[in-house]
Amino acid sequence: MKRGGVISKRFLKSIRNIVGKENLLTNEVSRYSHSYDATTLSYMPDAVVIIKRLNDIDKIISLANEVGFYIIPRGSGTGMTGGALPTGGGLVLVLDRLNKHRFIFNHLPYIETEPGTLTSDIQNTAQLYHYFYPPDPASQEYSTIGGNVAEGAGGPHGLKYGTTRDYILYMDVVTGNGKNLTLTRGKDDNIIDLFCGSEGTLGIIKTIGLGVLPEPEEHSTVMFVFKSVSDAMRMVSSIIR
Ligand SMILES: Cc1cc2nc3c(=O)[nH]c(=O)nc-3n(C[C@H](O)[C@H](O)[C@H](O)COP(=O)(O)OP(=O)(O)OC[C@H]3O[C@@H](n4cnc5c(N)ncnc54)[C@H](O)[C@@H]3O)c2cc1C
């Protein structure tokens, strides 16, 4: 979410009061290490805030609205589109410590999670209960689920099972003007889909309900050898059909 201008030193004090001094980083090393993502482009933020409580997000946004400064949400910084880059300075909000999640047994079981949970932790939790969370970006061991939603991430399972977007049951978000919304699949489909791939420009995703599937009974890897690329493509097409 990017709003307002560059943060002033005066308001760093207010931010410190919200998150505690150990979670506001202004030294050059910390700022530099949050200045880039997987694009390897680098833009120095004015400060970095490690968010450890969901409620602090609302407080920071409300301060940003009051005085005007840029906020750049960040998960693990593995994005390849530059969405987590503080191109105009401002405050990088690091969300990867918000990683509480739980499996909920229901008539349709699901996982409720904070945004900083690693994708692989979601997959492992599903597996623990003999369920399956299919979205599998190659960065799954490092990327956060909030980053996956904001990037609309997916992987090889996408062809058969779909991508992150297809597993969102609901999301709690706070928009740039500080409005809290609960978006529910079936009711707010357009807004949920708009958030997927919005790269943090619409708001911060705080809680996500993710659908899971029953674990496949069997899976294995098979290798086929083809005489030509077109033979291989024909077989892929016939499998998809
Ligand atoms: C080695 C590697 C392999 C990859 N493989 C794939 C792949 O197979 N498929 C694929 O789709 N992508 C892949 N990616 C890119 C992919 O988009 C990211 O890995 C992942 O989705 C980003 O998660 P992150 O936590 O690192 O987010 P970040 O890089 O920190 O942020 C990405 C964007 O999300 C925003 N954001 C983060 N958290 C929130 C939040 N809570 N609320 C709102 N906005 C937020 C940021 O502002 C930024 O715009 C790969 C990247 C790498 C480095």
The ligand as an SDF file (V2000), in Angstrom:
LIG
                    3D

 53 58  0  0  0  0  0  0  0  0999 V2000
   13.1630  -18.7840   -6.2990 C   0  0  0  0  0  0  0  0  0  0  0  0
   11.7690  -18.2280   -6.5470 C   0  0  0  0  0  0  0  0  0  0  0  0
   10.8080  -19.0340   -7.0970 C   0  0  0  0  0  0  0  0  0  0  0  0
    9.5220  -18.5310   -7.3490 C   0  0  0  0  0  0  0  0  0  0  0  0
    8.5980  -19.3630   -7.8890 N   0  0  0  0  0  0  0  0  0  0  0  0
    7.3580  -18.9180   -8.1380 C   0  0  0  0  0  0  0  0  0  0  0  0
    6.3850  -19.7980   -8.7170 C   0  0  0  0  0  0  0  0  0  0  0  0
    6.6460  -20.9690   -8.9920 O   0  0  0  0  0  0  0  0  0  0  0  0
    5.1490  -19.2890   -8.9440 N   0  0  0  0  0  0  0  0  0  0  0  0
    4.8170  -17.9980   -8.6440 C   0  0  0  0  0  0  0  0  0  0  0  0
    3.6590  -17.5990   -8.8450 O   0  0  0  0  0  0  0  0  0  0  0  0
    5.7250  -17.1580   -8.1090 N   0  0  0  0  0  0  0  0  0  0  0  0
    6.9770  -17.5760   -7.8370 C   0  0  0  0  0  0  0  0  0  0  0  0
    7.8980  -16.7210   -7.2860 N   0  0  0  0  0  0  0  0  0  0  0  0
    7.4810  -15.3360   -7.0100 C   0  0  0  0  0  0  0  0  0  0  0  0
    6.3690  -15.2970   -5.9780 C   0  0  0  0  0  0  0  0  0  0  0  0
    5.4690  -14.2590   -6.2570 O   0  0  0  0  0  0  0  0  0  0  0  0
    6.8380  -15.1000   -4.5910 C   0  0  0  0  0  0  0  0  0  0  0  0
    7.8090  -16.0560   -4.2430 O   0  0  0  0  0  0  0  0  0  0  0  0
    5.7640  -15.0770   -3.4980 C   0  0  0  0  0  0  0  0  0  0  0  0
    4.4300  -15.1380   -3.9170 O   0  0  0  0  0  0  0  0  0  0  0  0
    5.9610  -13.7810   -2.7660 C   0  0  0  0  0  0  0  0  0  0  0  0
    5.8400  -14.0010   -1.3980 O   0  0  0  0  0  0  0  0  0  0  0  0
    6.6820  -13.1270   -0.3800 P   0  0  0  0  0  0  0  0  0  0  0  0
    6.2000  -13.4530    0.9850 O   0  0  0  0  0  0  0  0  0  0  0  0
    8.1210  -13.2680   -0.6100 O   0  0  0  0  0  0  0  0  0  0  0  0
    6.1900  -11.6660   -0.7770 O   0  0  0  0  0  0  0  0  0  0  0  0
    7.0450  -10.3180   -0.9840 P   0  0  0  0  0  0  0  0  0  0  0  0
    8.0580  -10.4880   -2.0410 O   0  0  0  0  0  0  0  0  0  0  0  0
    7.5240   -9.8480    0.3410 O   0  0  0  0  0  0  0  0  0  0  0  0
    5.9150   -9.3600   -1.4770 O   0  0  0  0  0  0  0  0  0  0  0  0
    5.3140   -9.5760   -2.7230 C   0  0  0  0  0  0  0  0  0  0  0  0
    4.1620   -8.5760   -2.8880 C   0  0  0  0  0  0  0  0  0  0  0  0
    3.1450   -8.8790   -1.9610 O   0  0  0  0  0  0  0  0  0  0  0  0
    2.8440   -7.7320   -1.1550 C   0  0  0  0  0  0  0  0  0  0  0  0
    2.4780   -8.2660    0.1540 N   0  0  0  0  0  0  0  0  0  0  0  0
    3.1790   -9.1320    0.9340 C   0  0  0  0  0  0  0  0  0  0  0  0
    2.4610   -9.4400    2.0330 N   0  0  0  0  0  0  0  0  0  0  0  0
    1.2890   -8.7500    1.9420 C   0  0  0  0  0  0  0  0  0  0  0  0
    0.1230   -8.6400    2.7710 C   0  0  0  0  0  0  0  0  0  0  0  0
   -0.0050   -9.3200    3.9130 N   0  0  0  0  0  0  0  0  0  0  0  0
   -0.8700   -7.8320    2.3610 N   0  0  0  0  0  0  0  0  0  0  0  0
   -0.7860   -7.1450    1.1970 C   0  0  0  0  0  0  0  0  0  0  0  0
    0.2790   -7.2090    0.3730 N   0  0  0  0  0  0  0  0  0  0  0  0
    1.2960   -8.0020    0.7470 C   0  0  0  0  0  0  0  0  0  0  0  0
    4.1040   -6.8900   -1.1960 C   0  0  0  0  0  0  0  0  0  0  0  0
    3.8100   -5.5250   -0.9780 O   0  0  0  0  0  0  0  0  0  0  0  0
    4.5690   -7.1410   -2.6200 C   0  0  0  0  0  0  0  0  0  0  0  0
    3.8650   -6.3100   -3.5010 O   0  0  0  0  0  0  0  0  0  0  0  0
    9.1940  -17.1750   -7.0260 C   0  0  0  0  0  0  0  0  0  0  0  0
   10.1860  -16.3740   -6.4600 C   0  0  0  0  0  0  0  0  0  0  0  0
   11.4500  -16.8810   -6.2220 C   0  0  0  0  0  0  0  0  0  0  0  0
   12.4950  -15.9900   -5.6190 C   0  0  0  0  0  0  0  0  0  0  0  0
  1  2  1  0
  2  3  1  0
  2 52  2  0
  3  4  2  0
  4  5  1  0
  4 50  1  0
  5  6  2  0
  6  7  1  0
  6 13  1  0
  7  8  2  0
  7  9  1  0
  9 10  1  0
 10 11  2  0
 10 12  1  0
 12 13  2  0
 13 14  1  0
 14 15  1  0
 14 50  1  0
 15 16  1  0
 16 17  1  0
 16 18  1  0
 18 19  1  0
 18 20  1  0
 20 21  1  0
 20 22  1  0
 22 23  1  0
 23 24  1  0
 24 25  2  0
 24 26  1  0
 24 27  1  0
 27 28  1  0
 28 29  2  0
 28 30  1  0
 28 31  1  0
 31 32  1  0
 32 33  1  0
 33 34  1  0
 33 48  1  0
 34 35  1  0
 35 36  1  0
 35 46  1  0
 36 37  1  0
 36 45  1  0
 37 38  2  0
 38 39  1  0
 39 40  1  0
 39 45  2  0
 40 41  1  0
 40 42  2  0
 42 43  1  0
 43 44  2  0
 44 45  1  0
 46 47  1  0
 46 48  1  0
 48 49  1  0
 50 51  2  0
 51 52  1  0
 52 53  1  0
M  END
$$$$
